[in-house]
Amino acid sequence: MGKTAFGLFDGFSGRVGNVIGYRWRGRMCVRSMPSHYNDARTTEQLQQRALFKNVLGFAAKARRVLKLGLHVVSLDAQMTESNYFMRINKRCFSVVSAAQPDSQVDTQVDYENLIFADGPVAPVAFDAPQMLDETTLQIDFEKNPLHRVARSEDLVYVVAYCPDLGDLDLSDPVYRRRIKLEFSLNEFWSGHEIHLWGFVVDPAGRASISQYIGRVILDYEVFTKTENGTNNIKYQEDNTNKEAPSEKNNQYHTTIGTNSRYDMFFSPPPNLKTK
């Protein structure tokens, strides 16, 4: 059944005969019903439908991020932010074959190449993240590593995603001139893998291409302050006690805390220089 608010010539939504009315980007549009529909329901078709559903669900969780990072480029492409996200990231999602034809299909995600923002704005260079306390992450960045035209009023954002819980969060923005960003993570993410990305948005709403910062895993342990009241910061590995961070497997195992302690494993992307 079709519905209209101000008469037929103002547009309608729903189905009227063989015509379907719908709203797209504030415009009323119509299309015809398909004349026939063949559904073979092969294994490959079902897997692709499940993949499409999972990718669309991921884009829905990142809607607030995509509105910032892909709004301008999606308008130029005459697409929604979610559709543009799916188009540029289709190679990052793949189907993991299910053991049984009717069982649930899992989706494998290439997080390192996933893109949340795209545009002509000059990017920043993110350093390895550091933990300030139980839930606060600090990420320093170089404000204009490519020496391109940039404005100090540009806003820098960081995106965090926890695959185990399916939660995605966006940091509060900071100006490019601040050269560091603090991000309060969800306390329930402790013990889970967290992926981080960053991007820049200028005052006109244009964005830079997003960058994969790395992966962190937080483990909670009891910790107390030192006698002088300062933060106790030290580095350790599995078989050593008080040594500098090892570059073995390109990971840091750092222990930083005030009234509690987190063991943070950081895996940066291959092109990121860690301190």
DRENMIKOL-945645 format. One record per residue (C-alpha): residue number from 0; residue in one letter; chain; x, y, z. Coordinates in steps of 0.5 Angstrom, whole numbers, plus 500, padded with zeros to 3 digits. Example, Ala and Ser with C-alpha at 12.3 -4.5 7.8 and 13.67 -1.06 7.14 Angstrom:
<sites>
site guza 0; vexse A; kemar A; xx 525; yy 491; zz 516
site guza 1; vexse S; kemar A; xx 527; yy 498; zz 514
</sites>
This chain:
<sites>
site guza 0; vexse M; kemar A; xx 500; yy 500; zz 500
site guza 1; vexse G; kemar A; xx 503; yy 507; zz 498
site guza 2; vexse K; kemar A; xx 502; yy 513; zz 503
site guza 3; vexse T; kemar A; xx 502; yy 520; zz 501
site guza 4; vexse A; kemar A; xx 502; yy 527; zz 505
site guza 5; vexse F; kemar A; xx 500; yy 532; zz 500
site guza 6; vexse G; kemar A; xx 497; yy 529; zz 494
site guza 7; vexse L; kemar A; xx 500; yy 524; zz 489
site guza 8; vexse F; kemar A; xx 504; yy 529; zz 485
site guza 9; vexse D; kemar A; xx 508; yy 531; zz 491
site guza 10; vexse G; kemar A; xx 511; yy 524; zz 491
site guza 11; vexse F; kemar A; xx 509; yy 517; zz 495
site guza 12; vexse S; kemar A; xx 512; yy 512; zz 499
site guza 13; vexse G; kemar A; xx 510; yy 504; zz 498
site guza 14; vexse R; kemar A; xx 507; yy 500; zz 493
site guza 15; vexse V; kemar A; xx 502; yy 502; zz 488
site guza 16; vexse G; kemar A; xx 500; yy 497; zz 483
site guza 17; vexse N; kemar A; xx 507; yy 496; zz 480
site guza 18; vexse V; kemar A; xx 510; yy 502; zz 482
site guza 19; vexse I; kemar A; xx 514; yy 503; zz 488
site guza 20; vexse G; kemar A; xx 516; yy 510; zz 491
site guza 21; vexse Y; kemar A; xx 521; yy 512; zz 496
site guza 22; vexse R; kemar A; xx 526; yy 517; zz 499
site guza 23; vexse W; kemar A; xx 533; yy 518; zz 497
site guza 24; vexse R; kemar A; xx 537; yy 524; zz 499
site guza 25; vexse G; kemar A; xx 531; yy 528; zz 501
site guza 26; vexse R; kemar A; xx 528; yy 527; zz 494
site guza 27; vexse M; kemar A; xx 522; yy 522; zz 492
site guza 28; vexse C; kemar A; xx 524; yy 517; zz 487
site guza 29; vexse V; kemar A; xx 520; yy 512; zz 484
site guza 30; vexse R; kemar A; xx 521; yy 505; zz 480
site guza 31; vexse S; kemar A; xx 518; yy 499; zz 477
site guza 32; vexse M; kemar A; xx 517; yy 492; zz 480
site guza 33; vexse P; kemar A; xx 521; yy 487; zz 478
site guza 34; vexse S; kemar A; xx 517; yy 483; zz 472
site guza 35; vexse H; kemar A; xx 520; yy 476; zz 475
site guza 36; vexse Y; kemar A; xx 525; yy 474; zz 480
site guza 37; vexse N; kemar A; xx 530; yy 467; zz 480
site guza 38; vexse D; kemar A; xx 532; yy 465; zz 486
site guza 39; vexse A; kemar A; xx 537; yy 459; zz 486
site guza 40; vexse R; kemar A; xx 539; yy 459; zz 493
site guza 41; vexse T; kemar A; xx 546; yy 456; zz 491
site guza 42; vexse T; kemar A; xx 551; yy 456; zz 497
site guza 43; vexse E; kemar A; xx 555; yy 461; zz 493
site guza 44; vexse Q; kemar A; xx 549; yy 466; zz 493
site guza 45; vexse L; kemar A; xx 547; yy 465; zz 500
site guza 46; vexse Q; kemar A; xx 554; yy 466; zz 502
site guza 47; vexse Q; kemar A; xx 554; yy 473; zz 498
site guza 48; vexse R; kemar A; xx 548; yy 475; zz 501
site guza 49; vexse A; kemar A; xx 551; yy 473; zz 508
site guza 50; vexse L; kemar A; xx 557; yy 477; zz 507
site guza 51; vexse F; kemar A; xx 553; yy 483; zz 504
site guza 52; vexse K; kemar A; xx 549; yy 483; zz 510
site guza 53; vexse N; kemar A; xx 555; yy 483; zz 515
site guza 54; vexse V; kemar A; xx 558; yy 489; zz 511
site guza 55; vexse L; kemar A; xx 552; yy 493; zz 511
site guza 56; vexse G; kemar A; xx 551; yy 491; zz 519
site guza 57; vexse F; kemar A; xx 558; yy 494; zz 520
site guza 58; vexse A; kemar A; xx 557; yy 500; zz 516
site guza 59; vexse A; kemar A; xx 551; yy 501; zz 520
site guza 60; vexse K; kemar A; xx 555; yy 501; zz 526
site guza 61; vexse A; kemar A; xx 560; yy 506; zz 523
site guza 62; vexse R; kemar A; xx 555; yy 511; zz 521
site guza 63; vexse R; kemar A; xx 557; yy 517; zz 525
site guza 64; vexse V; kemar A; xx 564; yy 516; zz 523
site guza 65; vexse L; kemar A; xx 562; yy 515; zz 515
site guza 66; vexse K; kemar A; xx 558; yy 521; zz 516
site guza 67; vexse L; kemar A; xx 565; yy 525; zz 518
site guza 68; vexse G; kemar A; xx 570; yy 521; zz 513
site guza 69; vexse L; kemar A; xx 566; yy 520; zz 507
site guza 70; vexse H; kemar A; xx 560; yy 525; zz 506
site guza 71; vexse V; kemar A; xx 563; yy 530; zz 501
site guza 72; vexse V; kemar A; xx 566; yy 524; zz 497
site guza 73; vexse S; kemar A; xx 560; yy 520; zz 497
site guza 74; vexse L; kemar A; xx 556; yy 526; zz 495
site guza 75; vexse D; kemar A; xx 560; yy 527; zz 489
site guza 76; vexse A; kemar A; xx 559; yy 520; zz 487
site guza 77; vexse Q; kemar A; xx 552; yy 521; zz 488
site guza 78; vexse M; kemar A; xx 552; yy 515; zz 493
site guza 79; vexse T; kemar A; xx 550; yy 514; zz 501
site guza 80; vexse E; kemar A; xx 556; yy 514; zz 505
site guza 81; vexse S; kemar A; xx 554; yy 507; zz 507
site guza 82; vexse N; kemar A; xx 554; yy 505; zz 499
site guza 83; vexse Y; kemar A; xx 561; yy 508; zz 498
site guza 84; vexse F; kemar A; xx 564; yy 505; zz 504
site guza 85; vexse M; kemar A; xx 562; yy 498; zz 501
site guza 86; vexse R; kemar A; xx 564; yy 500; zz 494
site guza 87; vexse I; kemar A; xx 571; yy 502; zz 497
site guza 88; vexse N; kemar A; xx 572; yy 496; zz 502
site guza 89; vexse K; kemar A; xx 569; yy 490; zz 498
site guza 90; vexse R; kemar A; xx 576; yy 487; zz 498
site guza 91; vexse C; kemar A; xx 577; yy 488; zz 505
site guza 92; vexse F; kemar A; xx 571; yy 483; zz 507
site guza 93; vexse S; kemar A; xx 571; yy 476; zz 505
site guza 94; vexse V; kemar A; xx 567; yy 470; zz 507
site guza 95; vexse V; kemar A; xx 569; yy 464; zz 511
site guza 96; vexse S; kemar A; xx 566; yy 458; zz 508
site guza 97; vexse A; kemar A; xx 562; yy 454; zz 513
site guza 98; vexse A; kemar A; xx 562; yy 447; zz 515
site guza 99; vexse Q; kemar A; xx 555; yy 446; zz 514
site guza 100; vexse P; kemar A; xx 551; yy 449; zz 508
site guza 101; vexse D; kemar A; xx 545; yy 452; zz 513
site guza 102; vexse S; kemar A; xx 550; yy 454; zz 518
site guza 103; vexse Q; kemar A; xx 552; yy 461; zz 520
site guza 104; vexse V; kemar A; xx 557; yy 464; zz 515
site guza 105; vexse D; kemar A; xx 563; yy 468; zz 518
site guza 106; vexse T; kemar A; xx 566; yy 474; zz 515
site guza 107; vexse Q; kemar A; xx 574; yy 475; zz 515
site guza 108; vexse V; kemar A; xx 576; yy 483; zz 515
site guza 109; vexse D; kemar A; xx 582; yy 486; zz 513
site guza 110; vexse Y; kemar A; xx 583; yy 491; zz 518
site guza 111; vexse E; kemar A; xx 589; yy 494; zz 516
site guza 112; vexse N; kemar A; xx 586; yy 496; zz 509
site guza 113; vexse L; kemar A; xx 580; yy 498; zz 512
site guza 114; vexse I; kemar A; xx 578; yy 505; zz 510
site guza 115; vexse F; kemar A; xx 573; yy 510; zz 514
site guza 116; vexse A; kemar A; xx 575; yy 516; zz 511
site guza 117; vexse D; kemar A; xx 577; yy 519; zz 504
site guza 118; vexse G; kemar A; xx 579; yy 526; zz 501
site guza 119; vexse P; kemar A; xx 584; yy 531; zz 499
site guza 120; vexse V; kemar A; xx 586; yy 534; zz 506
site guza 121; vexse A; kemar A; xx 593; yy 533; zz 508
site guza 122; vexse P; kemar A; xx 594; yy 527; zz 513
site guza 123; vexse V; kemar A; xx 597; yy 527; zz 520
site guza 124; vexse A; kemar A; xx 602; yy 521; zz 522
site guza 125; vexse F; kemar A; xx 600; yy 517; zz 528
site guza 126; vexse D; kemar A; xx 605; yy 515; zz 533
site guza 127; vexse A; kemar A; xx 604; yy 508; zz 537
site guza 128; vexse P; kemar A; xx 599; yy 509; zz 543
site guza 129; vexse Q; kemar A; xx 600; yy 510; zz 550
site guza 130; vexse M; kemar A; xx 596; yy 508; zz 556
site guza 131; vexse L; kemar A; xx 595; yy 514; zz 561
site guza 132; vexse D; kemar A; xx 590; yy 510; zz 566
site guza 133; vexse E; kemar A; xx 585; yy 504; zz 566
site guza 134; vexse T; kemar A; xx 581; yy 507; zz 560
site guza 135; vexse T; kemar A; xx 585; yy 513; zz 557
site guza 136; vexse L; kemar A; xx 589; yy 512; zz 551
site guza 137; vexse Q; kemar A; xx 594; yy 517; zz 548
site guza 138; vexse I; kemar A; xx 596; yy 518; zz 541
site guza 139; vexse D; kemar A; xx 601; yy 523; zz 539
site guza 140; vexse F; kemar A; xx 602; yy 525; zz 532
site guza 141; vexse E; kemar A; xx 606; yy 529; zz 527
site guza 142; vexse K; kemar A; xx 601; yy 535; zz 524
site guza 143; vexse N; kemar A; xx 603; yy 535; zz 517
site guza 144; vexse P; kemar A; xx 609; yy 530; zz 515
site guza 145; vexse L; kemar A; xx 608; yy 531; zz 508
site guza 146; vexse H; kemar A; xx 608; yy 538; zz 508
site guza 147; vexse R; kemar A; xx 602; yy 540; zz 504
site guza 148; vexse V; kemar A; xx 597; yy 546; zz 505
site guza 149; vexse A; kemar A; xx 594; yy 544; zz 512
site guza 150; vexse R; kemar A; xx 590; yy 548; zz 517
site guza 151; vexse S; kemar A; xx 591; yy 548; zz 524
site guza 152; vexse E; kemar A; xx 584; yy 548; zz 525
site guza 153; vexse D; kemar A; xx 583; yy 542; zz 522
site guza 154; vexse L; kemar A; xx 580; yy 536; zz 527
site guza 155; vexse V; kemar A; xx 583; yy 530; zz 528
site guza 156; vexse Y; kemar A; xx 579; yy 523; zz 530
site guza 157; vexse V; kemar A; xx 581; yy 516; zz 532
site guza 158; vexse V; kemar A; xx 576; yy 510; zz 531
site guza 159; vexse A; kemar A; xx 576; yy 504; zz 535
site guza 160; vexse Y; kemar A; xx 573; yy 498; zz 534
site guza 161; vexse C; kemar A; xx 573; yy 491; zz 538
site guza 162; vexse P; kemar A; xx 571; yy 485; zz 534
site guza 163; vexse D; kemar A; xx 570; yy 481; zz 540
site guza 164; vexse L; kemar A; xx 564; yy 485; zz 542
site guza 165; vexse G; kemar A; xx 562; yy 488; zz 535
site guza 166; vexse D; kemar A; xx 563; yy 495; zz 538
site guza 167; vexse L; kemar A; xx 565; yy 501; zz 535
site guza 168; vexse D; kemar A; xx 567; yy 508; zz 538
site guza 169; vexse L; kemar A; xx 569; yy 515; zz 536
site guza 170; vexse S; kemar A; xx 574; yy 519; zz 540
site guza 171; vexse D; kemar A; xx 573; yy 527; zz 541
site guza 172; vexse P; kemar A; xx 576; yy 531; zz 536
site guza 173; vexse V; kemar A; xx 582; yy 535; zz 537
site guza 174; vexse Y; kemar A; xx 585; yy 541; zz 533
site guza 175; vexse R; kemar A; xx 591; yy 539; zz 528
site guza 176; vexse R; kemar A; xx 596; yy 544; zz 532
site guza 177; vexse R; kemar A; xx 595; yy 540; zz 539
site guza 178; vexse I; kemar A; xx 599; yy 534; zz 536
site guza 179; vexse K; kemar A; xx 596; yy 529; zz 541
site guza 180; vexse L; kemar A; xx 590; yy 526; zz 542
site guza 181; vexse E; kemar A; xx 587; yy 522; zz 548
site guza 182; vexse F; kemar A; xx 581; yy 517; zz 547
site guza 183; vexse S; kemar A; xx 577; yy 514; zz 553
site guza 184; vexse L; kemar A; xx 576; yy 507; zz 551
site guza 185; vexse N; kemar A; xx 570; yy 503; zz 554
site guza 186; vexse E; kemar A; xx 572; yy 499; zz 560
site guza 187; vexse F; kemar A; xx 569; yy 493; zz 558
site guza 188; vexse W; kemar A; xx 574; yy 492; zz 552
site guza 189; vexse S; kemar A; xx 579; yy 490; zz 557
site guza 190; vexse G; kemar A; xx 582; yy 483; zz 555
site guza 191; vexse H; kemar A; xx 579; yy 484; zz 548
site guza 192; vexse E; kemar A; xx 583; yy 486; zz 541
site guza 193; vexse I; kemar A; xx 582; yy 493; zz 539
site guza 194; vexse H; kemar A; xx 583; yy 496; zz 532
site guza 195; vexse L; kemar A; xx 585; yy 503; zz 531
site guza 196; vexse W; kemar A; xx 584; yy 508; zz 525
site guza 197; vexse G; kemar A; xx 585; yy 516; zz 525
site guza 198; vexse F; kemar A; xx 583; yy 521; zz 520
site guza 199; vexse V; kemar A; xx 583; yy 529; zz 519
site guza 200; vexse V; kemar A; xx 577; yy 533; zz 517
site guza 201; vexse D; kemar A; xx 578; yy 540; zz 515
site guza 202; vexse P; kemar A; xx 573; yy 546; zz 517
site guza 203; vexse A; kemar A; xx 569; yy 545; zz 510
site guza 204; vexse G; kemar A; xx 568; yy 538; zz 512
site guza 205; vexse R; kemar A; xx 573; yy 535; zz 507
site guza 206; vexse A; kemar A; xx 577; yy 529; zz 510
site guza 207; vexse S; kemar A; xx 584; yy 526; zz 509
site guza 208; vexse I; kemar A; xx 584; yy 518; zz 507
site guza 209; vexse S; kemar A; xx 584; yy 514; zz 514
site guza 210; vexse Q; kemar A; xx 590; yy 511; zz 517
site guza 211; vexse Y; kemar A; xx 590; yy 504; zz 520
site guza 212; vexse I; kemar A; xx 594; yy 506; zz 527
site guza 213; vexse G; kemar A; xx 595; yy 499; zz 530
site guza 214; vexse R; kemar A; xx 592; yy 494; zz 534
site guza 215; vexse V; kemar A; xx 592; yy 494; zz 542
site guza 216; vexse I; kemar A; xx 590; yy 488; zz 547
site guza 217; vexse L; kemar A; xx 589; yy 491; zz 554
site guza 218; vexse D; kemar A; xx 589; yy 486; zz 560
site guza 219; vexse Y; kemar A; xx 588; yy 488; zz 567
site guza 220; vexse E; kemar A; xx 592; yy 487; zz 573
site guza 221; vexse V; kemar A; xx 592; yy 490; zz 580
site guza 222; vexse F; kemar A; xx 598; yy 495; zz 581
site guza 223; vexse T; kemar A; xx 600; yy 501; zz 586
site guza 224; vexse K; kemar A; xx 603; yy 507; zz 586
site guza 225; vexse T; kemar A; xx 611; yy 508; zz 587
site guza 226; vexse E; kemar A; xx 613; yy 511; zz 594
site guza 227; vexse N; kemar A; xx 614; yy 518; zz 591
site guza 228; vexse G; kemar A; xx 607; yy 518; zz 588
site guza 229; vexse T; kemar A; xx 609; yy 518; zz 581
site guza 230; vexse N; kemar A; xx 607; yy 513; zz 575
site guza 231; vexse N; kemar A; xx 611; yy 507; zz 575
site guza 232; vexse I; kemar A; xx 612; yy 506; zz 568
site guza 233; vexse K; kemar A; xx 617; yy 500; zz 566
site guza 234; vexse Y; kemar A; xx 618; yy 495; zz 560
site guza 235; vexse Q; kemar A; xx 618; yy 488; zz 560
site guza 236; vexse E; kemar A; xx 617; yy 481; zz 556
site guza 237; vexse D; kemar A; xx 615; yy 474; zz 557
site guza 238; vexse N; kemar A; xx 622; yy 472; zz 560
site guza 239; vexse T; kemar A; xx 625; yy 478; zz 562
site guza 240; vexse N; kemar A; xx 624; yy 483; zz 568
site guza 241; vexse K; kemar A; xx 626; yy 490; zz 567
site guza 242; vexse E; kemar A; xx 629; yy 491; zz 560
site guza 243; vexse A; kemar A; xx 627; yy 496; zz 554
site guza 244; vexse P; kemar A; xx 621; yy 494; zz 549
site guza 245; vexse S; kemar A; xx 623; yy 489; zz 544
site guza 246; vexse E; kemar A; xx 622; yy 489; zz 537
site guza 247; vexse K; kemar A; xx 621; yy 482; zz 537
site guza 248; vexse N; kemar A; xx 615; yy 480; zz 532
site guza 249; vexse N; kemar A; xx 614; yy 488; zz 532
site guza 250; vexse Q; kemar A; xx 610; yy 488; zz 538
site guza 251; vexse Y; kemar A; xx 611; yy 492; zz 545
site guza 252; vexse H; kemar A; xx 609; yy 489; zz 551
site guza 253; vexse T; kemar A; xx 608; yy 495; zz 556
site guza 254; vexse T; kemar A; xx 606; yy 496; zz 563
site guza 255; vexse I; kemar A; xx 603; yy 503; zz 565
site guza 256; vexse G; kemar A; xx 599; yy 505; zz 571
site guza 257; vexse T; kemar A; xx 597; yy 509; zz 577
site guza 258; vexse N; kemar A; xx 592; yy 505; zz 581
site guza 259; vexse S; kemar A; xx 591; yy 499; zz 576
site guza 260; vexse R; kemar A; xx 596; yy 496; zz 571
site guza 261; vexse Y; kemar A; xx 594; yy 495; zz 564
site guza 262; vexse D; kemar A; xx 599; yy 490; zz 559
site guza 263; vexse M; kemar A; xx 598; yy 493; zz 552
site guza 264; vexse F; kemar A; xx 600; yy 489; zz 546
site guza 265; vexse F; kemar A; xx 601; yy 494; zz 540
site guza 266; vexse S; kemar A; xx 602; yy 491; zz 533
site guza 267; vexse P; kemar A; xx 603; yy 497; zz 529
site guza 268; vexse P; kemar A; xx 602; yy 497; zz 521
site guza 269; vexse P; kemar A; xx 609; yy 495; zz 517
site guza 270; vexse N; kemar A; xx 610; yy 502; zz 515
site guza 271; vexse L; kemar A; xx 609; yy 505; zz 522
site guza 272; vexse K; kemar A; xx 615; yy 507; zz 526
site guza 273; vexse T; kemar A; xx 615; yy 506; zz 533
site guza 274; vexse K; kemar A; xx 618; yy 509; zz 538
</sites>
